[in-house]
Amino acid sequence: MVINKINTKSYLTKSNLPASDFVINPYVGCPHSCKYCYACFMKRFSGHQEKWGEFVDIKICGTPLNTKKIIGKTVFMSSVTDCYNYLEEEHQLTRKILEQLVDIDFTLNISTKSKLICRDIDLLKKFKDLKVSISINCTDEGFVSDMEKASSVSERIEALRELHEAGIFTVLFISPIFPEITDYREIIKKTKPYVAEYWFENLNLRGSYKKDILSYIETNYPELYPLYCSLYLKTTMNSNNNYWPLLEADIEKYCAENKISYKNYFYHDKLVENKLKRK
């Protein structure tokens, strides 16, 4: 892992994400090294030659956050890193940022794959409008460890329990949904007592990691390879255009029948496009 410290003028960045006005990313890069991570595009701007997941820049900001900007707004931590990656344990950038935000009137959403977030429960309990989302895409620990280097599934579920028992609004982000591998019903059954709301996002493949994921599926799930080709390769003769709409309808029905609060973030690109049109 190549680790450097860099200076930044501000941790706050305006956001085009569908549900956020600003994002805060205390780190550049992420040691979780998720094979499907869309944030690998950051290398185009950061200038890193290392593979995604093999570098992290620790962002140092010498000035306090301009909290006036975010009053009445929604802030997301973090969009292109995990603000609770293992380096946070030593450097505590996320905790220092949270200390500046506790008394501000705004909405904060935090997303992570790390049990380390439980370290800051004392601070998180003080926020008036906070949601903490922990993402899980499969209950198979072997598959998850193949895909990412974050906390185990059992550790994430335990983190959800601790956060829930502390009175914090918990979200389980079932993302990304791998076709015929992610069993969203099983995930819900194992976590429902600790989760206030579920979010769903389908697997999007683009850029360099599309080839890597398809190669992984071909090797480890050969019976699913034709399906993945039909979903993600435009040259495939029998493209499957119904898979995601059918799954979307199934999720909607299941959540309605079981009185589960949820949000669907399928077709993420379209949601971003619609937000830009409204500006």
ZIFEN-V303011 format. One line per field, one symbol per residue. psi: psi as a letter, one per 30 degrees, with the letter a starting at -180 (. if undefined). A space follows every 50 residues. Layout:
# ZIFEN-V303011
psi=???
This chain:
# ZIFEN-V303011
psi=kjklklkkekfkkkkgkegkellkjflklkffhkfgjfffffffffgkfl lkfgkkkjkkkfklkifefgkglkkkjlfgljfhlfffeefheeeeeeef fegkjlkkkkklgkffffegeeeeffkeikkkkkkkflfjeeeefeflha lleeeeeeeeeeeefggkjkkjjjkljjkgekjeeeeeeffefgkfkkkk klkkklaffeeeeeeeeeefifffeeeeefefjffkeikjffeeeeeeee eeeeeeeghkklkjglheeeeeeeeeef.
